[in-house]
């Protein structure tokens, strides 16, 4: 199978869906003339025109607000946030309007829009351009949250998001943009709400998503050398997350670790741990383990940023100590 980058996979998904549905358009900062700061929109204006791929002023509030209005009018807009960190500027539009309109109107109208949000640490981008904020939106009913970890899922999840009648927040990690992977050509969908058992094992379940899947696989490799066979689950969707897949795996392995790049406190791992404790506590042979970033802003200093990042060796060592 051919290999393309994560960025190319999202570009392909956008182009395929825009050809099929004339109601899809995209708006954001530096996406038309520049092609997006990560190249994820490059070439779209040449095919679809500047009325379908629109540069906007630097106002996340205006971008999200305009997209909500367009969605209510029958369009299927895509809002690019430049950096996920900037979603805070438009939080009223995101959680008081976009997330609640379908419910408040009793299902008489829908808000079929996608918010694309590049997230995570890159290289010394510092505190305001490095955050992983996905857990915020796990607490907001009315939005779907997806977090692909590879090029194939990047394409399949984006195509599914563009067809969904609910608002979808599509977190796309900045480091992953340049990474290549096998991606099917043409029609390829990844179902929303379905996790992927990326590696089968019998001794512990490791749950992760997005860029932290790299650390999950690295940790599993280290544990394998120690005779511990880890099962690795890629959530892919955080809202709704695949509860059945999690329970099935934990009931098989009897141990659980959750890994994410976001801050550990109040993170996705907290929700997964609570869910498993409520529904499968009797199957566990050891305490649930969570691994995430320290409870501080992301540092600019290269040595401090390195210390802030997840360390597979340390994770594996802590897991091994529970056996």
ChimeraX attribute file (.defattr): number of C-alpha atoms within 10 A of each C-alpha:
attribute: neighborCount
match mode: 1-to-1
recipient: residues
	/A:1	8
	/A:2	9
	/A:3	15
	/A:4	18
	/A:5	20
	/A:6	30
	/A:7	23
	/A:8	23
	/A:9	28
	/A:10	25
	/A:11	20
	/A:12	22
	/A:13	23
	/A:14	22
	/A:15	18
	/A:16	14
	/A:17	19
	/A:18	20
	/A:19	12
	/A:20	9
	/A:21	13
	/A:22	12
	/A:23	15
	/A:24	24
	/A:25	24
	/A:26	28
	/A:27	23
	/A:28	24
	/A:29	22
	/A:30	18
	/A:31	25
	/A:32	24
	/A:33	17
	/A:34	15
	/A:35	18
	/A:36	17
	/A:37	13
	/A:38	16
	/A:39	16
	/A:40	20
	/A:41	25
	/A:42	18
	/A:43	18
	/A:44	22
	/A:45	18
	/A:46	11
	/A:47	12
	/A:48	15
	/A:49	13
	/A:50	16
	/A:51	12
	/A:52	19
	/A:53	24
	/A:54	18
	/A:55	21
	/A:56	15
	/A:57	10
	/A:58	13
	/A:59	15
	/A:60	23
	/A:61	17
	/A:62	16
	/A:63	24
	/A:64	30
	/A:65	19
	/A:66	16
	/A:67	26
	/A:68	28
	/A:69	14
	/A:70	18
	/A:71	25
	/A:72	18
	/A:73	12
	/A:74	14
	/A:75	19
	/A:76	26
	/A:77	26
	/A:78	28
	/A:79	24
	/A:80	26
	/A:81	23
	/A:82	22
	/A:83	21
	/A:84	26
	/A:85	19
	/A:86	18
	/A:87	20
	/A:88	13
	/A:89	14
	/A:90	17
	/A:91	15
	/A:92	15
	/A:93	22
	/A:94	23
	/A:95	17
	/A:96	12
	/A:97	17
	/A:98	27
	/A:99	23
	/A:100	19
	/A:101	19
	/A:102	20
	/A:103	13
	/A:104	11
	/A:105	10
	/A:106	9
	/A:107	9
	/A:108	9
	/A:109	16
	/A:110	22
	/A:111	29
	/A:112	26
	/A:113	30
	/A:114	31
	/A:115	24
	/A:116	22
	/A:117	25
	/A:118	26
	/A:119	27
	/A:120	27
	/A:121	23
	/A:122	15
	/A:123	14
	/A:124	17
	/A:125	17
	/A:126	17
	/A:127	14
	/A:128	14
	/A:129	20
	/A:130	25
	/A:131	23
	/A:132	23
	/A:133	21
	/A:134	23
	/A:135	19
	/A:136	11
	/A:137	18
	/A:138	19
	/A:139	12
	/A:140	15
	/A:141	12
	/A:142	22
	/A:143	22
	/A:144	24
	/A:145	25
	/A:146	29
	/A:147	26
	/A:148	27
	/A:149	23
	/A:150	26
	/A:151	26
	/A:152	24
	/A:153	25
	/A:154	32
	/A:155	28
	/A:156	22
	/A:157	26
	/A:158	29
	/A:159	23
	/A:160	17
	/A:161	27
	/A:162	23
	/A:163	17
	/A:164	18
	/A:165	16
	/A:166	20
	/A:167	28
	/A:168	28
	/A:169	25
	/A:170	25
	/A:171	24
	/A:172	26
	/A:173	25
	/A:174	21
	/A:175	16
	/A:176	21
	/A:177	21
	/A:178	15
	/A:179	15
	/A:180	18
	/A:181	17
	/A:182	16
	/A:183	22
	/A:184	17
	/A:185	13
	/A:186	9
	/A:187	11
	/A:188	16
	/A:189	18
	/A:190	20
	/A:191	15
	/A:192	23
	/A:193	19
	/A:194	18
	/A:195	22
	/A:196	16
	/A:197	18
	/A:198	14
	/A:199	15
	/A:200	14
	/A:201	19
	/A:202	16
	/A:203	20
	/A:204	28
	/A:205	30
	/A:206	29
	/A:207	26
	/A:208	26
	/A:209	27
	/A:210	25
	/A:211	22
	/A:212	22
	/A:213	24
	/A:214	16
	/A:215	21
	/A:216	26
	/A:217	20
	/A:218	17
	/A:219	23
	/A:220	25
	/A:221	16
	/A:222	19
	/A:223	21
	/A:224	14
	/A:225	9
	/A:226	11
	/A:227	10
	/A:228	18
	/A:229	20
	/A:230	26
	/A:231	25
	/A:232	25
	/A:233	24
	/A:234	23
	/A:235	28
	/A:236	28
	/A:237	23
	/A:238	22
	/A:239	24
	/A:240	16
	/A:241	20
	/A:242	18
	/A:243	16
	/A:244	10
	/A:245	15
	/A:246	22
	/A:247	17
	/A:248	12
	/A:249	24
	/A:250	23
	/A:251	19
	/A:252	16
	/A:253	20
	/A:254	21
	/A:255	25
	/A:256	27
	/A:257	23
	/A:258	24
	/A:259	27
	/A:260	24
	/A:261	25
	/A:262	28
	/A:263	22
	/A:264	18
	/A:265	14
	/A:266	12
	/A:267	23
	/A:268	24
	/A:269	25
	/A:270	16
	/A:271	14
	/A:272	21
	/A:273	18
	/A:274	13
	/A:275	15
	/A:276	20
	/A:277	15
	/A:278	10
	/A:279	11
	/A:280	16
	/A:281	18
	/A:282	11
	/A:283	16
	/A:284	18
	/A:285	14
	/A:286	14
	/A:287	14
	/A:288	22
	/A:289	18
	/A:290	21
	/A:291	22
	/A:292	22
	/A:293	20
	/A:294	16
	/A:295	12
	/A:296	9
	/A:297	14
	/A:298	25
	/A:299	19
	/A:300	16
	/A:301	13
	/A:302	13
	/A:303	10
	/A:304	12
	/A:305	17
	/A:306	14
	/A:307	13
	/A:308	19
	/A:309	15
	/A:310	19
	/A:311	15
	/A:312	19
	/A:313	14
	/A:314	12
	/A:315	23
	/A:316	20
	/A:317	13
	/A:318	13
	/A:319	20
	/A:320	14
	/A:321	7
	/A:322	12
	/A:323	11
